[in-house]
């Protein structure tokens, strides 16, 4: 969708909140709590940003962008190139981080700008009268978007910062222990936080712990090997060299496949497979989904895999 930047608010020195509206449509595609959109930038880059507004607000989307000096340039471009009235191309929302509708209790754990998907979740849970709490760790104080979170969450918001008047450190093991059955955990933030939450919930049922990442996992020891792709619909075989992804090879072969991040974090290039030993390297698919689904941009196979194409 070709949208316009309706407003920009400096939430802090590093974070800008962009309000996006469509020039012709009064209502936008529905965005469930936890959704994100792909933003197509002026230089051709595509970046994913969680929607951080009220999901019941159908006329606009809000995204919060933290300027990352050591990043890949997308946040710098958002901060420097876009002003009120700028045109910006935005995808329809996708949700790889949904709330579990059957949960009796929700615990939301955020680190830094990883707070963004939880704002729409908190709006929804508060409106539904659901039982939830939000733990928010940030180096800076006040942390990004704190004012709006206080309005939504009230006493259910727990802030942890080493730079506040009363420094507090988030302890996942203490905060997440002794939870009643039916509790679901959701975490988004730096890898250190995600690892700590994963360790603290190692004995939980996997379906009750949910993570969202916007950075690929670095694996310096991984060595890619060539493999074959068999196309289920035609029986043809395509070779994937060690230095190319399945996505790139399939596109070169004429398959029109969607993709966005090409890092295994957005879920755009998900594809079904019928047989083969897949090496899953994405940060999106749940364990049960990996039995017959894979992300073509980063995942590979040992020897061969048959794809539903």
Wavefront OBJ file of the C-alpha trace (Angstrom):
o trace
v 0.000 0.000 0.000
v 1.230 3.492 -0.811
v 0.658 5.314 2.476
v 1.567 8.710 3.880
v 3.389 9.716 7.031
v 0.641 11.561 8.882
v 2.665 12.365 11.990
v 6.081 11.837 13.581
v 6.640 12.083 17.324
v 10.063 12.109 18.969
v 9.422 9.716 21.818
v 13.077 9.966 22.881
v 16.410 11.015 21.409
v 16.679 7.650 19.646
v 13.057 6.640 18.976
v 10.572 8.194 16.569
v 6.940 7.088 16.361
v 5.470 7.267 12.848
v 1.721 7.414 12.225
v 0.851 6.078 8.776
v -2.427 6.634 6.946
v -3.740 5.708 3.528
v -4.559 8.726 1.328
v -7.814 7.160 0.051
v -8.930 4.405 2.408
v -10.675 5.118 5.684
v -10.005 1.590 6.913
v -6.798 -0.411 6.659
v -6.347 -4.204 6.633
v -6.951 -5.645 10.082
v -3.864 -5.970 12.282
v -4.218 -8.493 15.098
v -2.242 -7.866 18.314
v 1.457 -8.593 17.752
v 1.381 -7.951 13.990
v 4.162 -6.350 11.981
v 4.416 -4.769 8.543
v 7.132 -4.644 5.907
v 8.245 -1.114 5.145
v 9.774 -0.647 1.684
v 12.334 2.141 1.998
v 13.484 4.661 -0.595
v 16.770 2.850 -1.211
v 15.068 -0.473 -1.912
v 15.644 -1.944 1.551
v 12.786 -3.728 3.311
v 12.463 -3.596 7.078
v 9.958 -5.157 9.461
v 8.371 -3.061 12.207
v 5.810 -4.156 14.779
v 2.599 -2.168 14.866
v 2.499 -0.332 18.181
v -0.929 1.283 18.107
v -4.352 0.198 19.245
v -5.346 -2.780 17.036
v -8.957 -1.590 17.125
v -7.899 1.662 15.411
v -8.600 0.847 11.761
v -7.688 4.177 10.151
v -3.942 4.219 10.864
v -0.857 2.193 11.686
v 1.837 3.233 14.159
v 5.425 2.039 14.145
v 8.273 3.009 16.466
v 11.765 3.135 14.966
v 14.902 3.236 17.083
v 17.908 4.750 15.353
v 20.641 2.111 15.310
v 24.025 3.704 14.468
v 25.621 0.290 13.984
v 22.712 -1.199 12.046
v 22.216 -1.848 8.333
v 20.995 1.663 7.524
v 17.227 1.223 7.551
v 16.566 3.008 10.848
v 18.878 5.879 9.878
v 16.975 6.322 6.629
v 13.642 6.316 8.470
v 14.895 8.989 10.854
v 16.516 11.206 8.228
v 14.562 10.813 4.978
v 10.921 10.696 6.056
v 8.937 13.721 7.188
v 5.238 14.486 7.599
v 3.583 14.019 4.221
v 6.190 11.603 2.852
v 4.938 8.665 0.830
v 5.909 5.263 2.148
v 5.162 1.765 0.850
v 3.847 -0.604 3.514
v 2.689 -4.211 3.298
v -0.478 -5.609 4.799
v 0.104 -6.812 8.365
v 1.401 -10.303 9.150
v 1.481 -11.920 12.563
v 4.183 -14.387 13.600
v 3.696 -13.474 17.277
v -0.004 -13.847 18.088
v -1.588 -14.014 21.506
v -2.794 -17.478 22.460
v -6.596 -17.191 22.689
v -6.927 -20.149 25.083
v -4.404 -18.812 27.626
v -5.654 -18.061 31.131
v -2.839 -15.628 31.853
v -0.299 -13.759 29.728
v 3.187 -12.635 30.796
v 4.824 -10.215 28.365
v 8.609 -9.724 28.570
v 10.250 -6.933 26.576
v 13.757 -5.584 26.236
v 14.483 -2.157 24.718
v 12.697 -1.482 21.444
v 11.374 -5.048 21.660
v 8.504 -3.434 23.551
v 6.724 -2.498 20.312
v 4.621 -5.646 19.658
v 3.457 -5.644 23.277
v 1.716 -2.287 23.014
v -0.976 -3.653 20.706
v -1.167 -6.782 22.867
v -1.613 -4.720 26.031
v -4.366 -2.667 24.374
v -6.216 -5.842 23.451
v -5.718 -7.670 26.752
v -6.732 -4.643 28.793
v -9.873 -4.145 26.731
v -10.758 -7.834 27.111
v -10.241 -7.751 30.861
v -7.655 -10.531 30.513
v -5.128 -11.363 33.203
v -1.685 -10.169 32.155
v 1.485 -8.419 33.283
v 4.251 -6.704 31.350
v 7.934 -6.816 32.328
v 9.981 -4.179 30.492
v 13.781 -3.999 30.766
v 15.625 -1.031 29.294
v 19.005 0.579 29.781
v 17.558 4.049 29.463
v 15.078 5.640 31.820
v 12.383 6.484 31.108
v 12.325 3.721 28.497
v 10.760 4.204 25.043
v 6.970 4.477 24.929
v 6.642 4.368 28.715
v 3.944 7.059 28.897
v 1.506 5.206 26.652
v 2.252 1.927 28.427
v 1.382 3.411 31.810
v -1.976 4.539 30.433
v -2.711 1.063 29.090
v -1.247 -1.198 31.781
v -1.273 0.775 35.013
v 0.055 -1.384 37.871
v 0.536 -4.351 35.548
v 3.608 -2.618 34.079
v 6.962 -3.489 35.692
v 9.944 -1.358 34.623
v 13.560 -2.500 35.062
v 16.418 -0.078 34.432
v 19.893 0.371 35.839
v 19.631 4.122 35.214
v 16.490 4.870 37.226
v 16.444 6.372 40.723
v 15.770 2.889 42.044
v 17.812 0.579 39.785
v 16.196 -2.804 39.157
v 17.369 -5.785 37.170
v 14.948 -8.182 35.528
v 15.313 -11.724 36.853
v 13.497 -14.106 34.474
v 13.801 -17.079 36.800
v 12.184 -15.196 39.676
v 9.535 -13.425 37.604
v 8.450 -16.490 35.638
v 8.494 -19.151 38.350
v 5.465 -20.483 40.235
v 3.027 -19.523 37.486
v -0.413 -21.157 37.408
v -1.329 -23.647 34.654
v -2.585 -21.970 31.512
v 0.023 -19.177 31.646
v 1.723 -18.215 28.389
v 5.020 -16.321 28.121
v 5.858 -13.911 25.271
v 9.342 -12.413 24.858
v 10.871 -9.936 22.422
v 14.150 -8.076 22.774
v 17.945 -8.479 22.644
v 19.336 -11.976 22.288
v 20.650 -11.987 25.869
v 17.125 -11.422 27.181
v 15.664 -14.065 24.877
v 18.286 -16.573 26.019
v 17.575 -15.801 29.676
v 13.826 -16.262 29.205
v 14.432 -19.474 27.275
v 16.616 -20.811 30.097
v 14.056 -19.828 32.749
v 11.270 -21.623 30.868
v 13.272 -24.653 29.721
v 10.892 -27.024 31.528
v 7.724 -25.333 30.273
v 5.668 -26.889 27.458
v 7.078 -25.387 24.272
v 3.629 -24.306 23.068
v 3.311 -21.969 26.074
v 6.477 -19.960 25.394
v 6.585 -17.572 22.434
v 9.467 -15.522 21.031
v 9.767 -12.899 18.325
v 13.101 -11.885 16.840
v 14.018 -9.319 14.199
v 17.643 -10.366 13.923
v 19.019 -13.593 12.566
v 20.956 -15.941 14.815
v 24.691 -15.750 14.199
v 26.211 -19.212 13.803
v 29.856 -18.903 12.899
v 30.322 -22.676 12.996
v 27.617 -23.462 10.438
v 28.974 -24.673 7.117
v 26.503 -24.740 4.246
v 26.520 -27.801 1.992
v 24.902 -28.215 -1.446
v 21.610 -30.090 -1.663
v 18.872 -30.978 -4.152
v 15.308 -29.669 -4.316
v 12.663 -31.885 -5.865
v 9.552 -30.067 -7.076
v 6.497 -32.084 -6.023
v 4.246 -30.852 -8.834
v 6.639 -31.676 -11.686
v 9.170 -34.166 -10.322
v 12.052 -32.001 -11.551
v 15.219 -31.570 -9.483
v 17.131 -28.342 -8.882
v 20.612 -28.176 -7.339
v 21.257 -25.616 -4.571
v 24.977 -24.738 -4.341
v 26.587 -24.199 -0.956
v 26.931 -20.467 -1.531
v 23.278 -19.810 -2.517
v 19.947 -20.045 -0.745
v 17.052 -22.207 -1.852
v 15.063 -19.007 -2.336
v 17.574 -17.505 -4.768
v 17.956 -20.716 -6.772
v 14.194 -21.203 -7.077
v 13.704 -17.617 -8.184
v 16.419 -18.037 -10.818
v 14.514 -21.110 -11.992
v 11.406 -19.015 -12.604
v 9.392 -19.540 -9.419
v 7.665 -16.367 -8.266
v 8.201 -16.593 -4.528
v 7.453 -13.921 -1.917
v 10.250 -12.777 0.372
v 11.111 -9.806 2.529
v 13.845 -9.938 5.160
v 15.745 -12.912 3.667
v 17.184 -13.498 7.157
v 14.640 -15.985 8.487
v 12.749 -13.603 10.753
v 9.723 -12.330 8.824
v 8.012 -15.515 7.612
v 7.337 -14.341 4.047
v 9.025 -17.216 2.213
v 7.495 -20.086 4.209
v 7.041 -23.199 2.100
v 5.741 -26.720 2.686
v 7.887 -29.795 2.206
v 6.988 -33.491 1.959
v 10.182 -35.354 2.745
v 13.821 -34.742 3.500
v 15.933 -33.769 6.493
v 15.624 -29.984 6.789
v 18.187 -27.839 8.634
v 15.980 -25.135 10.131
v 17.827 -21.842 10.615
v 14.903 -19.405 10.909
v 13.526 -17.627 14.000
v 9.838 -17.908 13.062
v 8.522 -21.469 12.851
v 7.276 -23.279 15.942
v 8.670 -26.749 16.606
v 5.531 -28.552 15.439
v 5.392 -26.484 12.218
v 8.939 -27.522 11.347
v 7.733 -31.048 10.625
v 6.474 -29.955 7.205
v 7.286 -26.253 6.765
v 10.549 -24.406 6.109
v 11.855 -20.917 5.342
v 13.518 -20.911 1.948
v 15.747 -17.910 2.587
v 17.930 -19.463 5.307
v 16.980 -23.103 5.870
v 18.630 -25.912 3.953
v 18.466 -29.696 3.707
v 20.754 -32.650 4.116
v 21.106 -34.253 0.664
v 17.609 -33.388 -0.641
v 14.113 -32.131 0.123
v 10.797 -32.282 -1.782
v 8.954 -28.968 -1.831
v 5.232 -28.355 -2.317
v 5.663 -26.079 -5.326
l 1 2 3 4 5 6 7 8 9 10 11 12 13 14 15 16 17 18 19 20 21 22 23 24 25 26 27 28 29 30 31 32 33 34 35 36 37 38 39 40 41 42 43 44 45 46 47 48 49 50 51 52 53 54 55 56 57 58 59 60 61 62 63 64 65 66 67 68 69 70 71 72 73 74 75 76 77 78 79 80 81 82 83 84 85 86 87 88 89 90 91 92 93 94 95 96 97 98 99 100 101 102 103 104 105 106 107 108 109 110 111 112 113 114 115 116 117 118 119 120 121 122 123 124 125 126 127 128 129 130 131 132 133 134 135 136 137 138 139 140 141 142 143 144 145 146 147 148 149 150 151 152 153 154 155 156 157 158 159 160 161 162 163 164 165 166 167 168 169 170 171 172 173 174 175 176 177 178 179 180 181 182 183 184 185 186 187 188 189 190 191 192 193 194 195 196 197 198 199 200 201 202 203 204 205 206 207 208 209 210 211 212 213 214 215 216 217 218 219 220 221 222 223 224 225 226 227 228 229 230 231 232 233 234 235 236 237 238 239 240 241 242 243 244 245 246 247 248 249 250 251 252 253 254 255 256 257 258 259 260 261 262 263 264 265 266 267 268 269 270 271 272 273 274 275 276 277 278 279 280 281 282 283 284 285 286 287 288 289 290 291 292 293 294 295 296 297 298 299 300 301 302 303 304 305 306 307 308 309
